[in-house]
Amino acid sequence: MLIIAEKPDQGATLAKQFKTKKNQGYIEILPNELFPDGAYVSWAIGHLTELISPEKYKPEWKKWSLDTLPMIPEKFQYEVTKSKYKQFQVVKSLLKKAEVKEIIHAGDAGREGELIVRNIIQLSGSKKPMKRLWISSLTPKSIYEGFQHLLAEQETRPLFHEAYTRACADWTVGMNASRVYSILLKKKGMSDVFSAGRVQTPTLALIVKREKEIEQFISKPFWEVLADFNMEGGKYQGKWQKNQETRIDDQEMAEKIAAFCKGKDAKVTDMVTERKEFLPPLLFNLSALQATANKMYKFPPKKTLDVLQSLYQKGIVSYPRSDSNYVTMGEAETFPDIMDKLSKYADYSPYFPLPQPSILHNKRFVNEKKVTDHYAIIPTEQVTDPARLSDDERKMYDLVVKRLIAAHYDKAIFDYTTITTMVDQRAEFVSKGKQKIQEGWRKVIFNNEKEDEDILLPNVEKEATGKVVKCKVKEGKTQPPKRYTEGQLITLMKTAGKHLDNEQLEKVLMKTEGLGTEATRAGIITMLKDRKYITVQKNQVFATDKGKVLIEAIGDKILASPEMTAKWEQRLREIGEGKASAGTFMEAVKKLSSKIISDAITASNEWDFSQFDTESIQRKSSKRKGSASLGPCKLCDGKIVDKGNFYGCTNYPTTKCTFTVSKKIFNKNITQATLKTLLKLGETDVIEGFEKGDKTFNAALFWDEQSKKVNWKFPKETNVYE
C-alpha cells in the first residue's frame, strides 16, 4: 500500500499516529490494525509536474512571432519539474515495488490536490488500483476515520478532469495572449513580457477601471446647513434637506438658509422608528475569512491562506480552501464538545454560557445541501489554547473560533430613528439616530467600533414645538471612489466584479462563480504584484502604468471581461460535477484564443499610450536596471540614470551625490523624456495636471542654480501656486 500526500508535512501528519520508520523522501508505516501489511507514505512538494513549454511541442514555437500564433497543442503533456525530480523518483520507485498492490490518493481534498497526485501516478506509468482519502481536517480521529472509509477512485475523477481542463485552458489562453500582446507592445517601444490570462487579466481590468474612475474624478465643493434644536427640553441636531438631498452646491444659498433659520420657531412634523434585526454572520469560507483578516489585520490574502494552512497542518482548524459557509449535521454534533473546551480558555470564557447551547437544527449554519466538497472553516475538536500559538496564528484561530461562537448567539437588534423638523413652516431638517436594543452576537464580533456607537435622539413627540438654538454652514467636498483593499479585491473576484452589500452577497454567492476559485484567488493577486501590474501601499491596491497599458491595449475585449470568466468557472465546475464535457469546453477555448490574437492585431493600429510612462516599461535584462544615461548630473560629473522609483546619480555609491528627481511629483509621472529635457536644457515644457489636494495646476520644472534644486516655473497667465 502506498499513500501519496500533497506535501511533506501532510505526509508526516497522516503517518503520525502509527509506529513508523523514516526514510529519505518517504515514511514506512509498520503493520497495524488499519494496515495489517504496513504501508508507505510519500508525498509531492506541491506541483511536482507542469505542462511542457511551447517549444517542446514544436521547435518553431520557441520564437516569439505573430506567424506562430495561435499555439494549440494536439494533446497536452505534463513533465516533472526539474527542481522536484528527486522526489518524483522516490514516489515512482515506491509505485514500482512489488509489495505495493494499491495506491491511496491522499492529496488535498479539492481540485488541485486531485490533479497533483494523479499527474504523478500517470507520469510514473503505474496502473495499480487506487482509492481516495477524502477528509476535511487533519485531526487523528478524522484521519483514522478517513482511512476506514476510503472513496472509490472514480468518485473524484471528474474533479481531476476539471482541474486538468482548467490548467490546459489557462495554458492556451495565457500562452497565446501573453505572446501576442508582448510582441505588439514591443513594437510600441515596451520590451517587457506582458503576461495575460483567463483570470488575472479580468481581475487587473477591475483594478485599472477603479484607477481610471479616481483619475477622472473631479472633486466639487458642497455645503450643508446644520441646526441645533431645543424642542420642549429635547435637544438634538438636524441637517437641512430638500427632496431627500442635504448637499447645496452654492455657498451663498447655504448661508442664506442658515441666516433665515437662526432663532426661528420649529416643529417636529414626523418621527419614525424602524427596528432592524441582524442575524449572526455565516460561518467562514476562505474568501470571507481573507476579506475579514485583511480588514482587521491588513493581512494580504496569501498570508491568510498560509497561516490557515499552518493551523490545518496542526489539526486545529478544518480544510482551509473551502468555498462553503455551512456544515453537516455530523459536524454540528461535535460543536457542544468543542464549545465546552473553548470555554475553559481566558480568551473565550467571557462568551459563556452560550445563549443557544446547540445549533444542530439551525438551517442558517447546518445545511447538508449547501455543503460543497468541504464544509465551512471551523475549529476542530482538537481545541487549542490561543495563547500557545504565534501572534499571526492566534489572530487567525481567534477569527475562526469567534465566528462559530457567534453562531450560538441571538440576533442583534437596533432601532433606527428619523426625526423630521420644520423651521418656520418652510425649511425641513432631518435627524437620524440609532439605538442598540439587543447586543446579541455583536458581543462576540464587533465589525467596526464606530459602527456600533449609539447616536441617541431625545424621545420627542410628533407635533412638539421649540426653537433653533444655533445654525451653521459646514463645507465639504465630493470624494473620489476609494481604491480597493486586497480583502475587497478577493470579494470582488468572488462576485465577478459586482458590488454587493452583505445581504445581497449571501443570496447571490451560492448561485454564482466568480473569477478563479477559493484556492486560486490569493495566488492571482500575488501574481499581479510579482508581474508589476499592481502595487499595494498601506493595504490599498494601485495599478501601475504597465498594468494600465495592458488593459488599455485589450480594451473592452472578451479577455478583460469578468462576466465571461465567471461563465467559464461555471462551466468548469459543471465538468467537475460530471455535467459538462471537457472536450467541448476546450474547443471553445481554442476558438477564443484565435479571436484574442485577431482582436489584438486589429486593435494595435489604434493604440495610443501617450498618457503613460512607457519608457519605464522595459524588461530587466542582465544589464543593471536603468544603466542607460539620461544626461549629465547637475551637481557633479556623474550620469543620471533610472533607479526604479526615482532618477539618481551614478556617483551616489562613491560620493553620496544627492541629485534625485522623483518619478511621480504631485501625482504626475515624470517620464524619462521629460527628465532628459530638464538635464539638457535646464527647463521642461509646461506640464499639465499636477495635483495637490483637490486642486490641479500646470507648471514647468527647471534647474535652480541658486538653491541647487529642481523648482517650479508657472505660466504667466495663471496664479502662482502656493
C-alpha positions in Angstrom: 0.0 0.0 0.0 1.4 3.4 -1.0 -0.2 6.6 0.4 0.6 9.7 -1.6 0.1 13.1 0.2 0.4 16.6 -1.3 3.1 18.0 0.9 5.8 16.5 3.2 4.3 17.8 6.4 0.9 16.4 5.4 2.5 13.0 4.8 4.1 13.2 8.3 0.8 14.1 9.9 -1.0 11.2 8.2 1.7 8.8 9.5 2.0 10.3 12.9 -0.5 8.1 14.8 1.2 4.9 13.7 4.5 3.3 14.5 6.8 4.3 11.7 10.3 4.2 10.3 11.6 7.4 8.5 13.4 7.2 5.2 14.7 9.7 2.6 11.5 11.1 0.9 9.1 8.6 2.5 7.9 7.1 5.7 7.2 3.4 6.3 4.1 2.7 8.5 4.7 -0.6 10.4 1.9 -3.2 10.4 -1.2 -2.2 12.5 -4.9 -3.0 12.6 -5.7 -0.5 9.8 -2.8 -1.6 7.6 -2.1 -5.2 8.5 0.8 -5.4 6.0 2.1 -1.9 6.8 2.2 0.9 4.2 4.5 3.5 2.7 3.7 7.3 2.9 5.3 9.6 0.4 4.4 13.0 -1.0 4.5 15.6 -3.7 6.0 19.0 -2.9 3.0 20.9 -4.2 3.1 20.6 -8.0 5.7 18.0 -8.9 4.7 18.3 -12.6 3.9 21.1 -15.0 2.6 21.5 -18.6 5.5 21.4 -21.0 6.7 24.7 -22.7 5.6 25.5 -26.3 8.9 24.6 -28.0 8.7 21.1 -26.7 5.6 20.6 -28.8 7.0 22.3 -31.9 10.6 23.8 -32.2 9.2 26.7 -34.2 7.1 27.7 -31.2 10.3 28.8 -29.4 10.4 32.1 -31.4 8.1 34.8 -30.2 6.4 35.7 -33.6 2.9 36.5 -34.8 3.4 33.9 -37.5 3.4 31.0 -35.0 0.2 32.1 -33.3 -2.2 30.6 -32.1 -0.2 27.8 -30.5 -2.7 25.0 -29.9 -1.2 21.6 -28.9 -3.0 18.5 -30.3 -2.5 16.8 -26.9 -1.3 18.5 -23.8 1.6 16.9 -22.0 3.0 17.2 -18.5 6.6 16.8 -17.3 8.4 16.6 -14.0 9.5 20.0 -12.7 13.3 19.9 -12.7 13.8 21.2 -9.1 11.5 18.4 -7.8 12.8 15.5 -9.9 14.4 13.8 -6.9 11.1 13.5 -5.0 9.3 12.2 -8.2 11.9 9.4 -8.5 11.2 8.4 -4.8 7.4 8.2 -5.5 8.0 6.4 -8.8 10.3 3.8 -7.2 7.7 3.1 -4.4 4.9 2.7 -7.0 7.0 0.1 -8.8 7.6 -2.0 -5.7 6.0 -5.5 -6.0 4.6 -5.3 -2.4 2.7 -2.1 -3.3 -0.6 -3.6 -4.6 -2.8 -0.5 -4.1 -2.5 3.3 -4.0 -4.2 5.7 -1.7 -4.5 9.2 -3.2 -4.2 11.4 -0.1 -3.8 14.8 -1.8 -5.7 17.8 -0.5 -9.4 17.1 -0.8 -10.0 19.5 -3.7 -9.5 20.1 -7.4 -5.7 21.0 -7.2 -4.9 18.1 -4.9 -6.7 15.8 -7.3 -4.6 16.9 -10.2 -1.2 17.0 -8.4 -1.3 13.3 -7.2 -3.0 11.8 -10.3 -0.4 13.5 -12.6 2.4 11.9 -10.6 0.8 8.5 -10.9 0.2 8.9 -14.7 3.7 10.1 -15.4 5.2 7.2 -13.5 3.2 4.8 -15.7 1.6 3.0 -12.8 -1.8 1.3 -13.5 -2.3 -0.1 -10.0 -5.7 0.3 -8.4 -6.4 3.4 -6.4 -8.7 4.6 -3.6 -9.2 8.2 -2.4 -8.7 9.6 1.1 -11.1 12.5 1.4 -11.0 14.4 4.7 -11.7 17.9 5.8 -9.4 18.1 8.9 -6.1 16.6 10.0 -7.0 15.5 13.5 -6.1 11.9 14.4 -9.8 11.0 14.6 -10.6 12.5 11.2 -7.5 10.8 9.6 -8.3 7.4 11.1 -12.0 7.6 10.1 -10.9 8.7 6.6 -8.7 5.6 6.1 -11.6 3.5 7.3 -14.0 5.0 4.7 -11.9 5.4 1.6 -13.7 6.5 -1.6 -13.6 4.7 -4.9 -11.2 6.4 -7.3 -14.0 7.1 -9.9 -16.0 9.2 -7.4 -13.4 12.0 -7.5 -12.2 11.5 -11.1 -14.5 14.3 -12.5 -12.6 16.8 -10.2 -9.4 15.7 -11.9 -11.0 16.3 -15.3 -12.0 19.8 -14.1 -8.5 20.7 -12.8 -6.8 19.3 -15.9 -9.1 21.2 -18.2 -8.6 24.4 -16.2 -4.8 24.0 -16.5 -5.0 23.3 -20.3 -7.4 26.2 -20.8 -5.2 28.6 -18.8 -2.1 27.4 -20.8 -3.9 28.0 -24.1 -5.2 31.4 -23.3 -2.2 32.6 -21.3 0.5 31.5 -23.7 -1.3 33.0 -26.8 -2.5 36.2 -25.2 0.9 36.9 -23.4 2.8 36.4 -26.7 0.5 38.5 -28.9 0.4 41.4 -26.5 4.1 41.2 -25.7 5.0 41.2 -29.4 2.7 44.0 -30.3 3.6 46.2 -27.4 7.3 45.7 -28.1 6.6 47.4 -31.4 5.3 50.4 -29.4 8.7 50.6 -27.6 8.0 48.4 -24.5 10.3 45.4 -24.4 8.8 43.7 -21.4 6.8 40.5 -21.1 3.1 41.2 -20.8 1.6 38.2 -19.1 -2.1 37.9 -19.8 -4.5 35.2 -18.6 -8.0 33.9 -18.2 -8.3 35.1 -14.6 -5.5 37.5 -13.9 -6.5 39.9 -16.8 -10.2 40.5 -15.8 -9.0 41.0 -12.2 -6.5 43.5 -13.4 -9.2 45.2 -15.5 -11.3 45.8 -12.4 -8.4 47.5 -10.6 -7.5 49.6 -13.7 -11.2 50.6 -14.1 -11.2 51.9 -10.5 -7.9 53.7 -11.0 -9.4 55.5 -14.1 -12.5 56.4 -12.1 -10.2 58.0 -9.4 -8.1 59.8 -12.0 -11.1 61.2 -13.9 -13.0 62.2 -10.8 -13.4 66.0 -10.3 -14.0 67.0 -6.7 -16.6 69.6 -6.2 -17.4 71.6 -3.1 -20.7 71.5 -1.3 -22.3 73.0 1.8 -24.6 71.6 4.4 -26.7 73.6 6.9 -26.8 72.2 10.5 -29.2 73.4 13.1 -29.3 72.7 16.9 -32.9 72.4 18.2 -34.4 72.6 21.6 -37.9 71.1 21.4 -39.6 71.2 24.8 -36.4 70.3 26.5 -35.3 67.7 23.9 -32.0 68.8 22.3 -30.7 67.4 19.0 -29.1 68.4 15.8 -30.6 68.3 12.3 -29.4 68.7 8.7 -31.3 70.8 6.2 -32.8 68.8 3.3 -34.9 69.3 0.2 -36.2 66.3 -1.8 -34.1 64.0 0.4 -30.9 65.9 -0.7 -28.8 67.6 2.1 -26.0 69.0 -0.1 -26.1 72.5 -1.5 -23.8 73.4 -4.3 -24.0 77.2 -3.8 -22.3 78.7 -0.7 -24.4 81.9 -0.8 -27.6 79.9 -0.8 -26.4 77.8 2.2 -25.5 81.0 4.1 -29.0 82.4 3.3 -30.8 79.3 4.6 -28.7 79.4 7.8 -29.4 83.1 8.3 -33.1 82.5 7.7 -33.3 79.7 10.3 -31.5 81.3 13.2 -33.7 81.7 16.2 -36.9 80.7 14.3 -39.7 78.5 15.6 -39.5 74.8 14.8 -41.9 71.9 14.9 -41.5 68.1 14.8 -43.5 67.0 11.7 -42.6 63.4 11.8 -40.8 60.8 14.0 -40.3 57.3 12.6 -38.6 54.4 14.4 -37.7 51.3 12.4 -36.5 48.2 14.2 -33.8 46.2 12.3 -32.7 42.7 13.2 -29.3 41.3 12.1 -28.7 37.6 12.2 -25.3 36.2 13.2 -22.9 36.1 10.2 -22.5 32.9 8.2 -19.6 30.6 9.1 -16.3 31.3 7.2 -15.4 30.1 3.8 -11.9 31.1 2.6 -12.9 34.3 0.7 -14.9 35.7 3.6 -12.0 34.9 6.0 -9.4 36.5 3.7 -11.6 39.6 3.4 -12.1 39.8 7.2 -8.4 39.2 8.1 -7.5 41.9 5.6 -10.0 44.4 7.0 -9.0 43.7 10.6 -5.3 43.0 10.4 -4.3 44.1 6.9 -3.2 40.5 6.1 -2.7 40.0 2.3 -4.9 37.1 1.1 -1.9 34.8 0.6 -0.8 35.4 4.1 -4.2 34.4 5.4 -4.1 31.2 3.4 -0.6 30.4 4.6 -1.4 31.0 8.3 -4.6 29.0 7.9 -2.7 26.1 6.2 -0.3 26.1 9.2 -3.3 25.7 11.6 -4.8 23.0 9.4 -1.5 21.1 9.4 -1.6 21.3 13.2 -5.1 19.7 13.1 -6.8 22.6 14.9 -8.9 24.0 12.0 -10.7 22.3 9.1 -9.7 22.3 5.4 -8.7 26.0 4.5 -9.7 26.1 0.8 -13.4 25.6 1.4 -16.0 27.6 -0.5 -18.8 26.6 1.8 -20.4 28.6 4.6 -22.3 25.6 6.0 -21.7 22.4 7.9 -23.4 19.0 8.0 -25.3 17.5 11.0 -22.2 15.3 11.7 -20.0 18.4 12.3 -22.7 20.3 14.2 -23.0 17.3 16.7 -19.4 17.9 17.7 -19.9 21.6 18.5 -21.1 21.3 22.2 -17.9 19.4 23.0 -15.8 22.0 21.1 -17.6 24.9 22.8 -17.1 23.3 26.2 -13.3 23.0 25.6 -13.1 26.6 24.4 -15.0 27.9 27.4 -12.0 26.9 29.6 -9.7 29.4 28.0 -9.4 33.0 29.2 -9.8 34.4 25.6 -13.2 32.9 25.3 -14.7 32.3 28.8 -16.5 35.8 28.8 -18.8 34.5 26.0 -20.1 31.5 28.0 -22.6 30.2 28.9 -23.9 30.4 25.3 -27.5 31.7 24.7 -28.1 28.8 22.3 -26.3 25.6 23.6 -26.8 23.9 20.2 -27.2 25.0 16.5 -27.9 21.5 15.3 -31.3 22.4 13.8 -30.4 25.9 12.7 -30.5 25.8 8.9 -28.6 29.1 8.7 -25.4 27.1 9.6 -26.3 23.4 9.3 -27.4 22.5 5.8 -26.2 19.3 4.1 -27.5 20.5 0.7 -25.3 23.6 0.8 -22.1 21.8 1.8 -19.9 21.5 -1.3 -16.7 19.4 -1.4 -16.0 20.7 2.1 -17.8 22.3 5.0 -17.1 25.7 6.4 -13.8 26.6 8.1 -14.3 25.7 11.8 -12.1 24.8 14.8 -11.7 21.1 15.1 -12.3 19.0 18.3 -8.5 19.3 18.9 -9.1 22.6 20.7 -6.0 24.7 21.4 -5.2 27.5 23.9 -4.7 30.5 21.6 -2.0 31.7 23.9 0.2 28.9 22.8 0.1 30.0 19.1 2.3 32.5 17.3 0.8 36.0 17.0 -0.5 35.6 13.4 -1.8 32.1 14.1 -3.6 33.3 17.2 -5.3 36.1 15.3 -6.5 33.7 12.6 -7.6 31.0 15.1 -9.5 33.7 17.0 -11.4 34.8 13.9 -12.5 31.2 13.1 -13.4 30.4 16.8 -15.4 33.6 17.4 -17.3 33.1 14.2 -18.5 29.7 15.4 -19.2 31.1 19.0 -21.3 34.0 17.4 -23.4 31.4 15.6 -24.6 30.3 19.0 -25.8 33.8 19.9 -29.1 35.6 19.3 -29.7 38.2 16.6 -28.6 41.8 17.2 -31.4 44.3 17.2 -31.2 48.1 16.6 -33.8 50.8 16.4 -33.2 53.4 13.7 -35.0 56.7 14.4 -35.6 59.6 11.9 -37.0 62.9 13.1 -38.2 65.5 10.6 -38.2 69.1 11.9 -39.8 72.0 10.0 -38.4 75.5 10.7 -40.8 78.4 10.2 -43.0 76.0 8.2 -40.5 76.3 5.3 -37.1 74.7 5.9 -37.0 71.0 6.5 -34.3 69.3 8.6 -33.7 65.6 9.2 -32.0 63.9 12.2 -31.0 60.3 12.3 -30.3 58.2 15.4 -29.6 54.6 16.3 -30.1 52.7 19.5 -28.9 49.2 20.4 -31.8 47.2 21.7 -30.2 43.8 21.9 -26.5 43.2 21.6 -26.8 39.6 20.5 -23.9 38.2 18.5 -22.1 41.6 18.4 -20.9 40.8 21.9 -18.6 38.3 20.2 -17.8 40.1 16.9 -17.8 43.8 16.6 -17.0 44.6 13.0 -16.4 48.3 13.5 -16.2 50.2 16.8 -17.7 53.4 15.2 -20.5 51.5 13.6 -21.6 50.2 17.0 -21.8 53.6 18.8 -25.4 54.6 19.6 -26.4 58.0 18.2 -29.2 58.7 20.6 -32.0 61.2 19.8 -34.3 62.5 22.5 -37.7 60.9 22.7 -39.7 63.9 21.4 -43.3 63.7 20.4 -44.6 64.4 16.9 -46.0 68.0 16.7 -43.6 69.0 19.5 -42.5 72.7 19.1 -39.4 74.6 20.0 -36.7 76.8 18.6 -33.5 76.8 16.5 -30.8 77.5 19.1 -27.9 77.6 16.7 -27.4 77.3 12.9 -24.2 76.9 11.0 -22.9 76.1 7.5 -20.5 73.2 7.0 -18.3 72.9 3.9 -17.4 69.6 2.4 -16.2 68.3 -1.0 -17.2 65.2 -3.0 -14.7 62.4 -2.7 -13.4 60.1 -5.5 -14.2 56.3 -5.2 -11.8 54.6 -2.8 -9.1 52.3 -4.0 -9.7 48.6 -3.3 -8.0 46.9 -0.4 -6.7 43.4 -1.1 -9.6 42.0 1.0 -12.2 43.8 -1.1 -10.5 42.5 -4.2 -11.0 38.9 -3.1 -14.7 39.7 -2.6 -14.9 41.5 -5.9 -13.3 38.5 -7.6 -15.8 36.2 -6.0 -18.7 38.3 -7.3 -17.1 38.7 -10.8 -16.9 42.5 -10.2 -20.4 43.1 -8.8 -20.5 45.5 -5.9 -22.9 44.0 -3.4 -23.7 44.5 0.3 -23.6 41.6 2.7 -27.2 40.6 2.4 -27.1 40.5 -1.4 -23.8 38.7 -1.2 -25.3 35.9 0.9 -28.1 35.4 -1.7 -26.0 35.7 -4.8 -22.8 33.9 -4.0 -24.4 30.4 -3.7 -25.6 30.8 -7.3 -22.5 32.3 -9.0 -18.9 31.5 -9.6 -16.6 34.5 -9.8 -13.0 34.9 -11.0 -10.8 32.0 -10.1 -11.6 29.6 -7.3 -11.4 29.8 -3.5 -7.9 28.2 -3.7 -6.5 30.4 -6.5 -7.6 34.0 -5.8 -4.8 34.8 -3.4 -2.3 33.5 -5.9 -3.7 35.6 -8.7 -3.3 38.8 -6.6 0.2 37.8 -5.7 0.9 37.1 -9.4 -0.3 40.6 -10.4 2.1 42.1 -7.8 5.0 39.9 -9.0 4.4 40.9 -12.6 4.5 44.6 -11.6 0.9 45.2 -12.7 -0.2 46.4 -9.3 1.4 47.7 -6.1 -0.1 47.6 -2.6 0.6 50.6 -0.4 -0.9 50.8 3.1 -3.3 48.0 2.1 -4.6 50.0 -1.0 -4.2 48.5 -4.4 -2.8 50.7 -7.1 -2.5 49.9 -10.9 1.0 50.6 -12.3 1.5 52.1 -15.8 2.4 48.6 -17.0 -1.0 47.3 -15.8 -2.8 50.3 -17.3 -1.0 49.8 -20.7 -2.1 46.2 -20.9 -5.7 46.9 -20.1 -5.8 49.9 -22.4 -4.4 47.6 -25.2 -7.0 44.9 -24.6 -9.9 47.5 -24.3 -13.4 46.0 -23.8 -12.5 42.7 -25.5 -13.6 39.4 -24.0 -10.2 38.7 -22.4 -10.8 41.5 -19.9 -14.4 40.6 -19.2 -15.2 39.4 -15.6 -18.6 38.1 -16.8 -17.0 35.9 -19.4 -14.5 34.4 -17.0 -17.3 33.8 -14.4 -19.2 31.8 -17.1 -16.1 29.8 -17.7 -15.8 29.0 -14.0 -19.4 27.9 -14.0 -18.7 25.5 -17.0 -15.5 24.2 -15.3 -17.5 23.5 -12.2 -20.0 21.5 -14.2 -17.1 19.5 -15.7 -16.1 18.7 -12.0 -19.7 17.6 -11.3 -19.7 15.4 -14.4 -22.4 17.5 -16.0 -20.4 19.1 -18.9 -17.9 17.9 -21.5 -14.2 18.9 -21.2 -13.7 18.3 -24.9 -16.5 20.8 -25.9 -15.1 23.3 -23.4 -11.6 23.1 -24.9 -12.9 23.6 -28.4 -14.4 26.9 -27.3 -11.1 27.8 -25.6 -9.2 27.2 -28.8 -11.6 29.4 -30.8 -11.3 32.1 -28.2 -7.5 32.0 -28.4 -7.7 32.7 -32.1 -10.1 35.5 -31.5 -7.9 37.1 -28.9 -5.0 37.2 -31.4 -7.0 38.7 -34.2 -8.6 41.3 -31.9 -5.2 42.3 -30.6 -3.7 42.7 -34.1 -6.6 44.7 -35.3 -6.7 47.0 -32.3 -3.0 47.6 -32.3 -3.3 50.1 -35.2 -5.3 52.4 -33.0 -3.3 52.1 -29.8 -2.3 55.4 -28.1 -0.3 55.2 -24.8 0.9 58.8 -24.7 -0.7 59.3 -21.2 1.5 56.5 -19.7 5.2 56.4 -18.8 6.0 53.7 -21.4 9.8 54.3 -21.3 9.9 52.8 -17.8 8.3 49.6 -19.0 11.3 47.6 -20.1 12.4 44.0 -19.3 15.1 43.7 -16.6 18.0 42.3 -18.5 21.4 41.2 -17.3 22.4 44.9 -17.5 21.8 46.9 -14.4 18.4 48.4 -14.4 18.3 51.9 -15.8 22.0 51.9 -16.6 21.4 54.0 -19.8 22.4 57.6 -19.1 19.6 60.2 -19.3 22.0 63.1 -19.2 24.8 64.7 -17.1 24.3 65.2 -13.3 23.8 68.9 -12.4 25.8 68.5 -9.2 28.8 66.5 -10.2 30.5 64.7 -13.1 28.2 61.7 -12.8 25.4 60.5 -15.1 21.7 60.5 -14.2 20.0 57.0 -14.5 16.7 55.4 -13.8 16.8 53.9 -10.3 13.4 52.4 -10.1 11.1 54.8 -8.2 13.3 57.8 -8.9 16.2 59.2 -11.1 19.5 59.5 -9.4 23.3 59.9 -9.9 25.7 57.1 -10.8 28.2 58.6 -8.4 26.0 58.1 -5.3 27.7 54.9 -4.2 31.1 56.6 -4.0 30.5 60.3 -3.4 26.9 60.2 -2.0 25.9 62.7 -4.7 22.4 63.9 -3.6 20.8 64.6 -7.1 17.4 62.9 -7.2 14.2 63.5 -9.0 11.1 61.5 -8.1 9.3 59.7 -10.9 6.0 61.0 -9.6 5.6 64.6 -8.5 2.1 65.7 -7.2 0.5 62.6 -8.8 2.1 63.3 -12.2 4.5 60.9 -13.9 7.9 62.4 -14.8 8.9 60.4 -17.8 12.5 59.8 -19.0 11.9 62.1 -22.0 10.9 64.9 -19.6 14.0 64.4 -17.4 16.3 64.3 -20.5 14.9 67.8 -21.5 15.4 69.1 -18.0 19.1 67.9 -17.9 19.8 69.1 -21.4 18.0 72.5 -21.5 17.7 73.2 -17.7 13.9 73.5 -18.1 11.0 71.4 -19.3 7.9 72.5 -21.2 4.8 73.3 -19.2 3.4 70.1 -17.7 -0.3 70.0 -17.2 -2.3 68.3 -14.4 -0.1 68.4 -11.2 -2.5 67.7 -8.2 -2.4 68.9 -4.6 -5.5 68.1 -2.5 -8.5 68.9 -4.7 -6.6 71.5 -6.8 -4.8 70.9 -10.1 -2.1 73.2 -11.6 0.2 73.5 -14.6 3.9 74.3 -14.3 7.3 73.7 -15.9 10.2 72.2 -13.9 13.6 74.0 -14.1 17.0 73.6 -12.5 17.6 76.4 -10.0 21.3 77.1 -9.8 21.0 79.1 -6.6 19.2 76.5 -4.5 20.7 73.6 -6.5 17.3 72.0 -6.7 14.6 71.3 -9.2 12.0 74.0 -8.9 8.6 75.2 -10.3 8.1 77.8 -13.1 4.5 78.8 -13.6 2.9 80.1 -16.8 2.3 83.9 -16.7 -1.5 83.7 -17.2 -2.0 81.5 -14.0 -1.7 82.4 -10.4 1.5 81.3 -8.7 0.9 78.0 -6.9 1.3 78.2 -3.1 
